[in-house]
Amino acid sequence: MVKARKYVFQKQFEGLPKETDLKLVEEELPPIKDGEFLAEAVFLSVDPYMRAYAPQLPLGSTFIGSQVAKVIESKNSSFPVGQYIVGNSFGWRTHTISDGKPTQAGQLTAWLIPDPEGLPLSYSLGVLGMPGNTAYFGFLEICRPKSGETVVVTGAAGAVGSIVGQIAKIKGCTVIGIAGSEEKGKWLVDELKFDRFINYKDKDFEKKLKAATPKGVDCYFDNVGGEISTQIINRMNKFGRISVCGSISGYNDKEKARGMRFWWHPVQNYYFFTFLAGAVQFAVVSQQLKMEGFIVHRWLDRWFEGIKQNKQWIKEGKLKYRESVTEGFDNMFKAFVDMLQGGNTGKAIVKV
Ligand SMILES: NC(=O)c1ccc[n+]([C@@H]2O[C@H](COP(=O)([O-])OP(=O)(O)OC[C@H]3O[C@@H](n4cnc5c(N)ncnc54)[C@H](OP(=O)(O)O)[C@@H]3O)[C@@H](O)[C@H]2O)c1
């Protein structure tokens, strides 16, 4: 009898998640049936979407997430014992029984990791997995960058943003990365060869953005939303393209997530709120911009193309990659909240 450990979603998050919102429990797993396999987690991913999607999760369910796991028992010939897989929808658990079939929504439940060719298996949760494909397809398909253009990427030192910026360099663009610390900026410029970096916490952000983009902005890859994105969109050139990937600046804040903002009325002495509508529309119309949101699973039919290309770029030395690894399944929550607060550089991973 195998005992699994899993995190159960106990209480809806309010603001930044609290440790008591999740509960770590043990569960005895039944023997596997024909068509099933049992996998043991090796690496788990913590991602911003877990915070963004939490309001839709039923209480009592296993908390969502993907993992790299090893098949340790199998009655399914597609998932033989000893193989390493990505358990896409396994959640925060140490052991999982699955039949490997796609979900009702057509999402892949699990896939065998293609030959990593000497690269770490954990890369399958980052550059050679969902975040890598988010950068590859979300940037190339929506922004369609041309050599010589100026690209701005927010969340630039994270899992997705750090890859977007490097792909933009591969395509011959000038790249400005926006992130939240000078140390991250040093990594972006010195190691990843971004052209410029701006700290979004800098009180002179708008001035620095202007100075860093003397020819305006042609492509914007938006990971954060909010005020910073509004300022960048208002720097865009005619026929610019905006790929809307995420809006992490609002995930822990109900009002911001809905695009509302509170204002202090100086004369009548009260707070009122207004929707942000109108903040970017003028730029979108006057500069004839294309702004498109996406979910990476749109390119499920080309999933392994993205992985193959990113792997090739790593092998050619064109794509550098970093992970922030937290040790221990017991530290999942800590790793999650740390990532939401900018503690990671590159992909945030938990090693069991
Ligand atoms: N559309 C899709 O299919 C898809 C797929 C994957 C990811 N995403 C989205 O892509 C974005 C990046 O995801 P990721 O996995 O690469 O995460 P990540 O960038 O590795 O980690 C999150 C980062 O967000 C930054 N952050 C936190 N609060 C912020 C704020 N108020 N303003 C600006 N930045 C803030 C932090 O870096 P700093 O130190 O710079 O603050 C933190 O390190 C997220 O919005 C995510 O939801 C979308």
Ligand as a Chemical Component Dictionary entry (heavy atoms), coordinates in Angstrom:
data_LIG
# 
_chem_comp.id                   LIG 
_chem_comp.type                 NON-POLYMER 
_chem_comp.pdbx_formal_charge   0 
_chem_comp.three_letter_code    LIG 
# 
loop_
_chem_comp_atom.comp_id 
_chem_comp_atom.atom_id 
_chem_comp_atom.alt_atom_id 
_chem_comp_atom.type_symbol 
_chem_comp_atom.charge 
_chem_comp_atom.model_Cartn_x 
_chem_comp_atom.model_Cartn_y 
_chem_comp_atom.model_Cartn_z 
_chem_comp_atom.pdbx_ordinal 
LIG N1  N1  N 0  -1.049 32.945 -20.711 1  
LIG C1  C1  C 0  -0.472 31.817 -20.386 2  
LIG O1  O1  O 0  -0.729 30.744 -20.957 3  
LIG C2  C2  C 0  0.560  31.838 -19.296 4  
LIG C3  C3  C 0  1.406  30.724 -19.052 5  
LIG C4  C4  C 0  2.396  30.827 -18.060 6  
LIG C5  C5  C 0  2.522  31.998 -17.310 7  
LIG N2  N2  N 1  1.659  33.025 -17.550 8  
LIG C6  C6  C 0  1.764  34.298 -16.837 9  
LIG O2  O2  O 0  3.065  34.803 -17.080 10 
LIG C7  C7  C 0  3.500  35.593 -15.979 11 
LIG C8  C8  C 0  4.885  35.118 -15.530 12 
LIG O3  O3  O 0  4.789  33.768 -15.088 13 
LIG P1  P1  P 0  6.099  32.973 -14.679 14 
LIG O4  O4  O 0  5.721  31.554 -14.508 15 
LIG O5  O5  O -1 7.189  33.319 -15.610 16 
LIG O6  O6  O 0  6.417  33.568 -13.230 17 
LIG P2  P2  P 0  7.763  34.244 -12.743 18 
LIG O7  O7  O 0  7.946  35.505 -13.534 19 
LIG O8  O8  O 0  8.854  33.235 -12.760 20 
LIG O9  O9  O 0  7.459  34.583 -11.222 21 
LIG C9  C9  C 0  6.607  35.584 -10.853 22 
LIG C10 C10 C 0  7.334  36.951 -10.796 23 
LIG O10 O10 O 0  6.370  37.986 -10.853 24 
LIG C11 C11 C 0  6.963  39.162 -10.366 25 
LIG N3  N3  N 0  5.981  39.955 -9.618  26 
LIG C12 C12 C 0  5.355  39.665 -8.466  27 
LIG N4  N4  N 0  4.524  40.675 -8.104  28 
LIG C13 C13 C 0  4.644  41.621 -9.072  29 
LIG C14 C14 C 0  4.063  42.909 -9.268  30 
LIG N5  N5  N 0  3.188  43.429 -8.390  31 
LIG N6  N6  N 0  4.425  43.601 -10.377 32 
LIG C15 C15 C 0  5.312  43.110 -11.260 33 
LIG N7  N7  N 0  5.904  41.899 -11.126 34 
LIG C16 C16 C 0  5.577  41.171 -10.036 35 
LIG C17 C17 C 0  8.110  38.732 -9.443  36 
LIG O11 O11 O 0  9.340  39.221 -9.980  37 
LIG P3  P3  P 0  9.899  40.710 -9.639  38 
LIG O12 O12 O 0  11.025 40.515 -8.663  39 
LIG O13 O13 O 0  10.352 41.210 -10.966 40 
LIG O14 O14 O 0  8.768  41.480 -9.039  41 
LIG C18 C18 C 0  8.087  37.201 -9.510  42 
LIG O15 O15 O 0  9.362  36.642 -9.506  43 
LIG C19 C19 C 0  2.410  35.486 -14.929 44 
LIG O16 O16 O 0  1.538  36.596 -15.050 45 
LIG C20 C20 C 0  1.667  34.221 -15.327 46 
LIG O17 O17 O 0  0.345  34.204 -14.859 47 
LIG C21 C21 C 0  0.689  32.957 -18.521 48 
# 
loop_
_chem_comp_bond.comp_id 
_chem_comp_bond.atom_id_1 
_chem_comp_bond.atom_id_2 
_chem_comp_bond.value_order 
_chem_comp_bond.pdbx_ordinal 
LIG N1  C1  SING 1  
LIG C1  O1  DOUB 2  
LIG C1  C2  SING 3  
LIG C2  C3  SING 4  
LIG C2  C21 DOUB 5  
LIG C3  C4  DOUB 6  
LIG C4  C5  SING 7  
LIG C5  N2  DOUB 8  
LIG N2  C6  SING 9  
LIG N2  C21 SING 10 
LIG C6  O2  SING 11 
LIG C6  C20 SING 12 
LIG O2  C7  SING 13 
LIG C7  C8  SING 14 
LIG C7  C19 SING 15 
LIG C8  O3  SING 16 
LIG O3  P1  SING 17 
LIG P1  O4  DOUB 18 
LIG P1  O5  SING 19 
LIG P1  O6  SING 20 
LIG O6  P2  SING 21 
LIG P2  O7  DOUB 22 
LIG P2  O8  SING 23 
LIG P2  O9  SING 24 
LIG O9  C9  SING 25 
LIG C9  C10 SING 26 
LIG C10 O10 SING 27 
LIG C10 C18 SING 28 
LIG O10 C11 SING 29 
LIG C11 N3  SING 30 
LIG C11 C17 SING 31 
LIG N3  C12 SING 32 
LIG N3  C16 SING 33 
LIG C12 N4  DOUB 34 
LIG N4  C13 SING 35 
LIG C13 C14 SING 36 
LIG C13 C16 DOUB 37 
LIG C14 N5  SING 38 
LIG C14 N6  DOUB 39 
LIG N6  C15 SING 40 
LIG C15 N7  DOUB 41 
LIG N7  C16 SING 42 
LIG C17 O11 SING 43 
LIG C17 C18 SING 44 
LIG O11 P3  SING 45 
LIG P3  O12 DOUB 46 
LIG P3  O13 SING 47 
LIG P3  O14 SING 48 
LIG C18 O15 SING 49 
LIG C19 O16 SING 50 
LIG C19 C20 SING 51 
LIG C20 O17 SING 52 
# 
